[in-house]
Amino acid sequence: MLDRDETHSPAVPPRPVAAGRPLPLKVAVPMAVVAGLALLLAFPPYGVWPLAPVGVALLAAAAHRRRLRAGAGVGFLTGVALFGPLLAWTNLHTGYLPWVLLSLLQAGYLALLGVATAWVSPLADRSRWAWPALTGLLWVGQEALRDRTPFGGFPWGRLAFSQDESPLLRLAALGGAPLVTFAVALTGGLLVTAAWRAWATWSATRTPTDTTPDDTDVHDRAYGGIGAGSRWTPVVAPAAAAVAVVAAGLLVPVASAGDGAPVTVAIVQGNVPRLGLDFNAQRQAVLNNHVDATIELAGQVAAGTQRQPDLVVWPENSSDIDPLRNPTAGARISQAADAIRAPILVGAVLLGPDPGQVRNAGILWRPDTGADMSQLYTKRHPVPFAEYVPLRDIARMVSDKVDLVRNDFVPGSTPGVVRAGPVVLGDVICFEVAYDEVVRDTVTGGAQLLVVQTNNATFDVAEARQQLAMVRLRAVEHGRPALMASTVGVSGFVAPDGRVSDATGFNTREVVVRELRLDDGRTLATRLGWWPELALAGLAVAALVGAGVLRRRQRVVAG
């Protein structure tokens, strides 16, 4: 069992950490499961964002003062309860095994968080204000690790992405997703501090004459200052601070519409013949859908019922036939561009550069002249086991679905800065929106409008809405208007303050047109880049080291 730090109160003699008791396992285990479910409900499509700090608080309480293995266990339970349902869209067309393995892998990172929470318990016990800060730092550290490992990481399910309707979203303009995650977890830490003190105080009021009070109550009296006239102060103070942290988000200024020249942009959501992994078995039909929808838009412009766009955006995989090598596909795209009299950003699968290789790209197609090879973005972060297969022979033993990826997608090497006449685009493709640096590199490269080209035909509306929440955070983070263009939905525009406009339905063909005003300014988050995450993750490491030093001191004292 975890030890408890000796007290500094002259009225209470020093006690070894062993006196501090964790919650009983029969309480901690269901609490860990409820923590995961609370976190799940905070994300779209449910969107009950206040449950995110509640889930953080429940996990922190379940792991506090536990042995390290038990801390890993409760963290893993939380991870399974969260990631199993959150990532259920990954099993729609690939079978259960890849979904189960991905969910268990992600749950493993919350198991590490449970270990870390148990490890730093002595630091949390020294002061009621240490626990919230430690909770926030450990969550940022866990996400920093999960976002990068293995095979480049999988940032889905970051706390920050659950806050698209929360006042805390505005903090993204100051420190990006890491600062939002820290604020959510800090709030959860304040809640668990208040609840823990409330339990200790209630226990003390129930047994005021008990000559052998619960050791938690003795500890909390020593450190919390519980006494006559101030018994509930250690409860009220962190609870009020939790409310203040959330409310403080409302005070953070965010960008509004820019003061630049207006630009009219159209999103074409052409839809696919059928959902599933075989959507690209009818590649020509998908391309035709987008061409025909664009030509219909051109007819509306000619009739005066729709505005003339300066730019048209097609989604990822809108042309899975390489239009640079297939004359028919290239001619169809040129037909659409010539009809609408505006450049089209086409999501295309391009062959090469070497035999057996392909690229997931966004390419600008201009009227009259066709493909502009100088404005080509190749996806920098292909998805492992979906766009390329590492350890293919081993992966095939797990699931033969890996052979659906016949050719590995090769990554690009330059940010997605695409100059499309009156607007400079920051193009990111599909899951890349979850990676901080991939998006930021486009803004520092001059992007005025963030564009997320995606294909949700192999997933469902829950995944699409989770992705749209990420787009909202990126718009606030960098003070840029943004849009998401999907083959099947959800597509839509996002203002620099995170508001969504013209969101489309799922599995429908729709075209939306909107006038935007652009801005070249940079938020503090854009200027700081990865420094906030580095600082917070560094402090998390320092806390782990400090807890180790304290534990050694306490063993010496106890001995």
Secondary structure, 3 states (H helix, E strand, C coil): CCCCCCCCCCCCCCCCHHHCCCCCHHHHHHHHHHHHHHHHHHCCCCCCCCHHHHHHHHHHHHHCCCCHHHHHHHHHHHHHHHHHHHCHHHHCCCCHHHHHHHHHHHHHHHHHHHHHHHHCHHHHHHCCCHHHHHHHHHHHHHHHHHCCCCCCCCCCCCHHHHCCCCHHHHHHHHHHHHHHHHHHHHHHHHHHHHHHHHHHHHHHHHCCCCCCCCHHHHHHHHHHCCCCCCCCHHHHHHHHHHHHHHHHHHHCCCCCCCCCCEEEEEEEECCCCCCCHHHHHHHHHHHHHHHHHHHHHHHHHHHCCCCCCCEEECCCCCECCCCCCCHHHHHHHHHHHHHHCCCEEEEEEEECCCCCEEEEEEEEEECCCEEEEEEEEECCCCCECCCECCCHHHHHHHCHHHHHCCCEECCCCCCCEEEECCEEEEEEEHHHHHCHHHHHHHHHCCCCEEEEEECCCCCCHHHHHHHHHHHHHHHHHHCCCEEEEECCCCCEEECCCCCEECCCCCCCCEEEEEEEECCCCCCHHHHHCCHHHHHHHHHHHHHHHHHHHHHHHHHHHHC
